[in-house]
Amino acid sequence: MASAGVAPVQASERALQESQRAAVAKMVSSARMRAGAKWFYWIAGLSLINSLVVITGGNFHFVIGLGVTSVVDAMAKRAGELGGVLDFVVNGFLAGAVALFGYFAVQGQKWAFLVGMGLYALDGVLCFGARDFLSAGFHAYALFAIYRGYQAAN
């Protein structure tokens, strides 16, 4: 009779442990997904900073930002006085689009990860074609980090 009372307690403890493990795994997966998605915010923010540096006459850039903003920056310099405003508007739109991918990716939307990664990969090809190998390498690393977030969203 003593053994009959022990088995249900052990079974309920096992069930509790299993549910705790599942909860921890879900939290870890959610944190990994958000960490991958937040890369989009970094890319957007650093791209805007890169544009501000160019507009104000600086000569450095963050390698993790968008490469296409460098193209817009170069074209804006040729446009004269209005170029700075156009530069900030166009690059603000591009950075806003990337931040929007981040917003939806943080919510677990897989399409945002996929579209954002695809566009950022194309941007990395642009950097590679411009022989900015350091930026292209950082693009690859950022894509890897974002992909890990996408995997966790599954």
For each residue, the residues with C-beta under 8 A, 3 or more apart:
1: 4 5
2: 5 6
3: 6 7
4: 1 7
5: 1 2 8 9
6: 2 3 9 10
7: 3 4 10 11
8: 5 11 12
9: 5 6 12 13
10: 6 7 13 14
11: 7 8 14 15
12: 8 9 15 16
13: 9 10 16 17
14: 10 11 17 18
15: 11 12 18 19
16: 12 13 19 20
17: 13 14 20 21
18: 14 15 21 22
19: 15 16 22 23
20: 16 17 23 24
21: 17 18 24 25
22: 18 19 25 26
23: 19 20 26 27
24: 20 21 27 28
25: 21 22 28 29
26: 22 23 29 30
27: 23 24 30 31
28: 24 25 31 32
29: 25 26 32 33 152
30: 26 27 33 34 152
31: 27 28 34 35
32: 28 29 35 36 148 149 151 152
33: 29 30 36 37 105 106 108 149 150 152 153
34: 30 31 37 38 106 149
35: 31 32 38 39 145 148 149
36: 32 33 39 105 113 145 146 147 148 149 150 152 153
37: 33 34 40 102 105 106 112 113 146 149
38: 34 35 41 42 102 106
39: 35 36 42 43 102 142 145 146 149
40: 37 43 44 98 99 101 102 105 116 146
41: 38 44 45 99 102
42: 38 39 45 46 64 142
43: 39 40 46 47 64 65 66 98 120 142
44: 40 41 47 48 95 96 98 99 102
45: 41 42 48 49 95 99
46: 42 43 49 50 62 64 65
47: 43 44 50 51 65 66 69 91 94 95 98
48: 44 45 51 52 91 92 95
49: 45 46 52 53 62 65
50: 46 47 53 54 61 62 65 66 69 70 73
51: 47 48 54 55 69 72 73 87 88 91 92 95
52: 48 49 55 56 88
53: 49 50 56 58 59 60 61
54: 50 51 57 58 61 73 76 77 87
55: 51 52 73 76 84 87 88
56: 52 53
57: 54
58: 53 54
59: 53
60: 53
61: 50 53 54 65 70
62: 46 49 50 65
63: 132 134 135 137 138
64: 42 43 46 135 138 139 142
65: 43 46 47 49 50 61 62 69
66: 43 47 50 69 70 91 94 95 98 120 123
67: 70 71 123 124 126 127 130 132 135 139
68: 71 72 94 123 126
69: 47 50 51 65 66 72 73 91 94 95
70: 50 61 66 67 73 74 130 132
71: 67 68 74 75 126
72: 51 68 69 75 76 87 90 91 94
73: 50 51 54 55 69 70 76 77 87 91
74: 70 71 77 78
75: 71 72 78 79 83
76: 54 55 72 73 79 83 84 86 87 90
77: 54 73 74 83
78: 74 75 83
79: 75 76 82 83 86
80: 83
81: 84
82: 79 85 86
83: 75 76 77 78 79 80 86 87
84: 55 76 81 87 88
85: 82 88 89
86: 76 79 82 83 89 90
87: 51 54 55 72 73 76 83 84 90 91
88: 51 52 55 84 85 91 92
89: 85 86 92 93
90: 72 76 86 87 93 94
91: 47 48 51 66 69 72 73 87 88 94 95
92: 48 51 88 89 95 96
93: 89 90 96 97
94: 47 66 68 69 72 90 91 97 98
95: 44 45 47 48 51 66 69 91 92 98 99
96: 44 92 93 99 100
97: 93 94 100 101
98: 40 43 44 47 66 94 95 101 102 116 119 120
99: 40 41 44 45 95 96 102 103
100: 96 97 103 104 112
101: 40 97 98 104 105 112 113 115 116 119
102: 37 38 39 40 41 44 98 99 105 106 112 116
103: 99 100 106 107 112
104: 100 101 107 109 111 112
105: 33 36 37 40 101 102 108 109 112 113 116 146 149 150 153
106: 33 34 37 38 102 103
107: 103 104 112
108: 33 105 153
109: 104 105 112 113 153
110: 113 114 150 153 154
111: 104 114 115
112: 37 100 101 102 103 104 105 107 109 115 116
113: 36 37 101 105 109 110 116 117 146 147 149 150 153
114: 110 111 117 118 150
115: 101 111 112 118 119
116: 40 98 101 102 105 112 113 119 120 146
117: 113 114 120 121 143 146 147 150
118: 114 115 121 122
119: 98 101 115 116 122 123
120: 43 66 98 116 117 123 124 139 142 143 146
121: 117 118 124 125 139 143
122: 118 119 125 126
123: 66 67 68 119 120 126 127 139
124: 67 120 121 127 128 135 136 139 140 143
125: 121 122 128 129 136
126: 67 68 71 122 123 129 130
127: 67 123 124 130 132 133 135 136 139
128: 124 125 131 132 133 136
129: 125 126
130: 67 70 126 127
131: 128
132: 63 67 70 127 128 135 136
133: 127 128 136 137
134: 63 137 138
135: 63 64 67 124 127 132 138 139
136: 124 125 127 128 132 133 139 140
137: 63 133 134 140 141
138: 63 64 134 135 141 142
139: 64 67 120 121 123 124 127 135 136 142 143
140: 124 136 137 143 144
141: 137 138 144 145
142: 39 42 43 64 120 138 139 145 146
143: 117 120 121 124 139 140 146 147
144: 140 141 147 148
145: 35 36 39 141 142 148 149
146: 36 37 39 40 105 113 116 117 120 142 143 149 150
147: 36 113 117 143 144 150 151
148: 32 35 36 144 145 151 152
149: 32 33 34 35 36 37 39 105 113 145 146 152 153
150: 33 36 105 110 113 114 117 146 147 153 154
151: 32 147 148 154
152: 29 30 32 33 36 148 149
153: 33 36 105 108 109 110 113 149 150
154: 110 150 151
